Amino acid sequence: MPKHIRLHRFFLATTFAAIWLAIGAMGAAAEPSSDWVRAEYGQVRLIAASEGLNDNGQVIIGVQMRLFKGWKTYWRTPGETGIPASFDWSGSQNVANADLRWPAPTRFDEYGSQAFGYKTEVIFPVTIQAQDKGGPVMVALDLQFGVCRDICMPVEAQLTMPVNQTSTTETPHARHIARFERKVPLSSADSPIQIERARYDSKSERVIVDLSGPDKMIAPDVVLELPAGFAQQAPTVKLEGDHATVEIPVLIDPSEGGLVGRAISIVAWDKGRRAVEKLVTIAP
C-alpha cells in the first residue's frame, strides 16, 4: 500500500477517534452522575437533572435505587419490619441545604404485617442549595437504608457527585427525576383528593379515614404515619361515588396511650391519581 494512503487512513482513523472521544466527553458532561454502588440487592447512585446550578444556586438531583427482582426497600415510615432510609449530606462541600422528597410508597404484606416501600426502582428527588452559588459544589451522601428479600438487612453506600457552577441545561436524567417527583404526595390545598377527617373507633379498634375525590373513586388506599408502639393492619374500603371510607385496624401498645387527640401524618391516594398528605388530629 502506498505510504500516502496509509497516512491518509491513519489521519482519518485518529480524526474519527478524536470526534468520538469529544462526543463521549460531551455526553459525560451532559449527564452528571455518581458511580453506581452495586451489591446483591441492586444498585444505587446520584443523578442530576441539569448540568449545573441555576441562578439561585440550586440544582435538582435524585438518589436513584434500582432493585433486583424480589428485593424491596422502605419508606420513611416502613411498618413493623422495615428499615427506613437515612440520608447524611454532611460530607458535602458548599451545600447549605438538601431538601429530599419521598415518593408515595407501595403497601407490602410481610408475613401478615403491613410494610411500606418500593420495588424495582425509586428515585428520591432532592433540591440542593449551594452555600455560595459562585463556588464549586460537591454533593456527598452517606446513605443507610434497609433492603429485604427473604430477610431484611441494613446496607450503606457512600456517593459523591460534583456539580458545575452555572448551567441550567437539562440532562437525560431530568425526565426520570420528574417522573418520581410526580409521585411525591401533594399538600391538601393542591390535591384533588381530600382527607376529610380521621377518627378512632375504640370498639372496633380502627382508625376511620374519610376521603373525597373530584369524581368516582376506584381503589383508594391510606397509610398512617403512626408513632412507636402502634402498628397498622390491612385496611377495608367502602366506596360511595366520589367518597370513600377507609378503616385501618390499629394495634396499640397500652403503655403508649391512645391515638385520640394525636396529630399524625396521613397519606392517601387513589388509582391513577397523585397522593395527598395531611397532618390530621385523630378525633374520637
C-alpha positions in Angstrom: 0.0 0.0 0.0 1.4 3.5 -0.9 2.7 5.4 2.1 0.4 8.4 1.4 -2.7 6.2 1.5 -1.6 4.7 4.8 -1.0 8.2 6.2 -4.4 9.3 4.9 -6.2 6.3 6.6 -4.3 6.9 9.8 -5.3 10.6 9.7 -9.0 9.6 9.2 -8.9 7.0 12.0 -7.3 9.4 14.5 -9.8 12.1 13.5 -12.8 9.9 14.0 -11.3 8.7 17.3 -10.9 12.3 18.4 -14.5 13.0 17.4 -15.9 10.0 19.3 -13.9 11.0 22.4 -15.2 14.5 22.2 -18.8 13.2 21.8 -18.2 10.9 24.8 -16.9 13.8 26.9 -19.9 15.9 25.9 -22.2 13.1 26.9 -20.5 12.7 30.3 -20.7 16.5 30.9 -24.4 16.4 29.9 -25.2 13.5 32.3 -23.7 14.2 35.6 -24.0 11.3 38.0 -22.0 9.4 40.6 -20.7 5.9 40.0 -23.1 3.1 40.7 -22.6 1.3 44.0 -23.6 -2.3 43.3 -24.5 -5.2 45.7 -26.6 -8.3 45.8 -29.8 -6.2 46.2 -29.3 -4.0 43.2 -27.5 -0.6 42.7 -27.7 3.0 43.8 -26.3 6.3 42.6 -26.8 10.1 42.4 -28.1 11.7 39.2 -28.6 15.4 38.3 -31.5 17.0 36.4 -29.3 19.8 35.0 -25.7 20.2 34.2 -25.1 22.8 37.0 -26.6 25.3 39.4 -29.4 27.7 38.3 -29.2 31.5 39.1 -30.4 30.9 42.6 -27.6 28.4 43.3 -29.9 25.4 43.2 -29.8 22.1 41.4 -32.3 19.2 41.4 -30.7 15.8 41.9 -32.0 12.3 42.5 -31.0 9.4 44.7 -31.7 6.5 42.3 -32.1 2.9 43.5 -32.6 0.0 41.2 -33.5 -3.2 42.9 -33.2 -6.7 41.5 -36.3 -9.0 41.2 -37.6 -10.0 44.6 -35.9 -7.2 46.6 -37.6 -4.1 48.1 -36.6 -1.1 50.2 -38.6 1.0 52.6 -40.4 4.3 53.0 -39.8 6.8 55.8 -42.4 5.0 57.9 -41.7 1.4 56.9 -44.1 -0.5 59.1 -43.3 -3.2 61.6 -40.5 -5.0 59.9 -38.8 -2.5 57.6 -35.8 -0.2 58.0 -36.2 3.4 56.8 -33.5 5.2 54.7 -31.2 7.7 56.4 -29.6 10.5 54.3 -26.5 12.2 55.6 -25.3 15.1 53.5 -22.7 16.4 56.0 -19.7 15.4 53.9 -20.8 17.7 51.0 -18.9 20.8 50.1 -20.5 24.2 49.6 -24.0 22.8 50.3 -26.3 24.8 52.5 -29.3 22.5 52.4 -30.6 19.3 50.8 -34.4 19.1 50.6 -35.4 15.5 50.0 -38.9 14.4 48.9 -40.3 10.9 49.5 -42.5 9.4 46.6 -45.6 7.8 47.9 -45.0 4.1 48.8 -46.5 0.8 47.9 -48.1 -1.4 50.5 -46.5 -4.8 51.2 -47.8 -7.7 53.2 -44.9 -9.3 55.0 -46.0 -12.5 56.8 -49.2 -10.9 58.0 -47.6 -7.5 58.8 -48.0 -4.3 56.8 -44.9 -2.6 55.4 -44.5 0.3 53.0 -41.8 1.0 50.4 -40.6 0.4 46.9 -39.9 -2.4 44.4 -37.9 -2.3 41.2 -36.9 1.3 41.2 -37.2 4.5 43.2 -35.7 8.0 42.8 -35.8 10.4 45.7 -35.9 14.0 44.3 -33.6 16.4 46.2 -33.1 20.1 45.8 -29.5 21.1 46.6 -28.9 24.7 47.7 -25.4 25.9 47.4 -23.9 28.0 50.2 -22.0 30.1 47.7 -23.7 30.0 44.3 -20.5 31.2 42.7 -18.3 28.4 44.0 -18.0 24.7 43.1 -20.3 22.2 44.7 -19.5 18.6 45.7 -22.6 16.6 46.7 -21.6 13.7 49.1 -24.2 11.3 50.6 -23.8 8.7 53.2 -26.9 6.6 52.6 -28.1 4.0 55.0 -31.2 2.0 54.2 -32.8 -1.4 54.5 -33.5 -4.0 51.8 -35.5 -7.1 52.1 -35.9 -10.3 50.2 -36.2 -13.4 52.4 -34.7 -11.5 55.3 -34.3 -7.8 55.9 -30.8 -6.3 56.3 -29.3 -2.8 56.7 -26.9 -1.6 53.9 -24.8 1.5 53.4 -23.5 3.4 50.4 -21.2 6.4 50.0 -21.9 8.5 46.9 -20.3 11.7 45.6 -21.1 13.9 42.6 -19.6 17.3 41.5 -21.9 20.0 40.2 -20.9 22.7 37.7 -21.2 26.2 38.9 -23.7 27.5 36.4 -25.6 25.6 33.7 -29.4 25.1 33.6 -29.2 22.7 30.6 -31.3 19.7 31.3 -29.8 16.2 31.3 -31.4 13.0 30.2 -31.9 12.2 33.9 -34.3 15.1 34.3 -37.4 13.3 33.0 -36.7 10.3 35.3 -36.4 12.5 38.4 -39.6 14.4 37.3 -41.4 11.0 37.0 -40.8 10.3 40.7 -41.4 14.0 41.7 -45.0 13.4 40.4 -45.3 10.5 42.9 -44.5 12.8 45.9 -47.7 13.5 47.8 -49.3 16.9 47.3 -50.4 19.1 50.2 -54.1 19.0 50.9 -54.5 22.5 49.3 -53.1 21.4 46.0 -54.7 17.9 45.8 -57.9 16.8 44.0 -58.2 14.1 46.7 -59.1 15.4 50.1 -58.7 13.8 53.5 -61.9 15.0 55.2 -61.3 13.7 58.7 -59.9 10.8 60.7 -61.3 9.3 63.9 -60.6 6.4 66.2 -63.4 3.8 66.9 -62.4 2.3 70.3 -64.9 -0.6 69.8 -63.5 -1.9 66.6 -60.0 -0.5 67.4 -59.8 1.1 64.0 -58.8 4.4 62.6 -61.5 5.5 60.1 -60.5 8.0 57.4 -63.0 9.7 55.2 -61.8 10.7 51.7 -63.4 12.6 48.8 -62.4 13.0 45.2 -63.4 15.0 42.2 -65.3 12.1 40.7 -65.9 8.4 41.3 -63.2 6.8 43.5 -61.8 3.5 42.3 -59.2 1.8 44.6 -58.2 4.3 47.4 -55.6 3.4 50.0 -54.3 5.1 53.2 -51.1 4.9 55.1 -50.9 6.2 58.7 -47.6 7.5 60.0 -48.0 6.1 63.4 -45.7 6.7 66.4 -43.6 4.0 68.0 -45.7 1.4 69.8 -48.5 1.3 67.2 -49.0 -1.0 64.2 -51.5 -0.9 61.4 -53.1 -3.8 59.5 -54.6 -4.1 56.1 -57.5 -1.7 55.6 -61.0 -2.3 54.4 -62.6 0.2 52.0 -66.2 1.3 51.5 -66.9 3.2 48.2 -69.8 5.5 47.6 -69.4 7.6 44.4 -66.8 10.3 45.0 -66.4 9.4 48.7 -64.6 6.6 50.4 -64.3 5.4 53.9 -61.1 3.6 54.7 -60.9 1.6 58.0 -57.5 0.6 59.3 -57.2 -1.8 62.3 -54.5 -0.4 64.6 -52.7 -2.4 67.3 -51.9 -0.2 70.3 -49.3 -0.6 73.0 -51.2 0.4 76.2 -48.1 1.9 77.6 -48.1 4.4 74.7 -51.5 5.8 75.4 -54.3 6.2 72.8 -54.5 7.8 69.4 -57.3 10.2 70.1 -56.0 13.8 70.2 -52.7 12.9 68.5 -51.7 14.7 65.3 -50.4 12.2 62.7 -49.5 12.5 59.1 -51.8 10.6 56.7 -51.0 9.8 53.1 -53.8 8.8 50.8 -54.2 8.1 47.1 -56.5 6.5 44.5 -55.7 4.5 41.4 -54.4 6.9 38.7 -54.3 9.9 41.0 -51.5 11.6 42.8 -51.2 11.0 46.5 -52.1 13.6 49.1 -50.5 14.2 52.6 -52.1 15.9 55.5 -51.4 16.3 59.2 -54.7 15.3 61.0 -55.6 15.3 64.6 -57.4 12.0 65.4 -61.0 12.6 66.6 -62.9 10.3 68.9 
